[in-house]
Amino acid sequence: MRMTHGWFDTQHQATRPNAVTIGNFDGVHLGHQAMLARLTARAASVGAAPAVLTFEPHPREIFTPESAPTRLTSLREKLEILRALGVAHVHVCRFTRPFAALPAEDFVRRILVDGLQARYVLVGDDFRFGAKRAGNFALLRQLGEKYGFEAESLHTVEAAGQRASSTAVRDALAAGDMATAAQMLGRPYSISGRVVGGDQLGRKIGYPTANIQLKHNRPPLTGIFAVRVQGLEQPDWPGVASLGTRPTVHANGRPTLEVHLFNFDQSIYRRHLRVEFLHKLRDEAKFPSLEALIAQIDEDARQAREMLNV
């Protein structure tokens, strides 16, 4: 899969026609997947490569950072999923205030037509673009006729009895409803990252952990979870994970993802792993002593083993 960045100029334009869909694609949920399936099908029929135009950072992180949503996926995670779904080209457009001020027609001409050589453009039914979100699908279709590309919109996809959306996934994760989140995503929610060094406390108390580097602005879920881990010699390795600030051992800790793998004793430092969150066991809590924490970890591990049939 090809990846490009930034605003286009004459030296960095696409070298072949593209069929393009546009959006943040945070989480790549079932609604996104329906768009990508339609995109790849139409790309073949119009003789173009299936391409995604996405934005970094999220627009709300620029305009309303205090209320910007948590990221469901880091950029790397999003790219991994898009590649697996057949996307040939991802263009990551840096979202800045000057970019947001582009008039709607300038956005279409500079980015879609001159930059990506779009023959086909697919958007959601609520898509808006250009300065002050002035552009809508009707304008996109008009500009398609002017510049020579076909424009199509796709209706809402439902899952778990509601509209599939990144917001609905975030709400389910925040509530600890892993089943609903998985229905929305079409897969268990996961976080991937490299195993990095930690303070070795887990090893000292009999529960060695793999510390997974977090690339999210802040995690969309916290607590203790029964998990399975991808990226080891055996797929779906079972374990129990803690995602949070570890209040018992740190007064002002940063969010940390630690995974204790059952029946595992290998060095996996620097390995890239993906942690699938299957069941929430409890919220994070501050315990009065290390002994009380260890007793609770014993119970967490017992429950996780039971849920995962280990």
Summary of the structure (lengths in Angstrom):
residues: 310
radius of gyration: 21.9
end to end distance: 37.5
largest distance: 70.9
contacts: 980
relative contact order: 0.13
helix: 34%
strand: 27%
